[in-house]
Amino acid sequence: MTFVTTLTFRSGDRAVLDDTVTGLKEQVERKGAECKGPHQEQPDHHTVPLYSRCQPGEQCDPWNYTVYTRWLEIHGSDHIAREVVATDLPDSIRVEVDVERRASQAYR
């Protein structure tokens, strides 16, 4: 059985996100682990209505923001995946960790 650790990173700051994910991929590869990615999704655009008072009525211009997503897959090397997860990330980045156990492919 092989473990695949998927790290999903989200941020509103695309430049910091790309630099961080690229650096983490290089770190994983330097340590000799197999790393696929970074993969990316289409950015999510959000609009939040704003009001000048606490009561509905006078609405201001809405707040618009974009969230960018990147993810890496680390195959095997559980100890390296744990090191990457423990890395201190910039405050603007959120990370989600998913560990999946996959059966090894049999040779025919």
Steps between C-alpha positions, in 0.01 A plus 500: 500500500617848414389817670428808288492829687313775318573853618249760383604864538260797472579870507387836370862591423593310184867601495566387859302180439697410186837576663414298811366196314795498258743519793327213680509285184874565465551413868315168459696408187836589664417252774438230238123459515270474200291816466238572236384853436451777568154466349257790491128560484317792346500793746186548707358851478288614794279803557389605847230765540583786736258728682567843648292408808436183694150488357418406140435793279776731385740273319860604417711365220555127555832355606646285220784256553659199333625178656772302319553126554808283443567144610788253523495121528780332696521126429639286782760670719264559792776660710573758229128579464484561878798737477333697220173525695693630804665774290416853614291654219415866439183616680323557168512127409265232629591134460284188502659155534347179369670161540381214283612139510531352152566141404824437315456403138582137431734423211356274229 
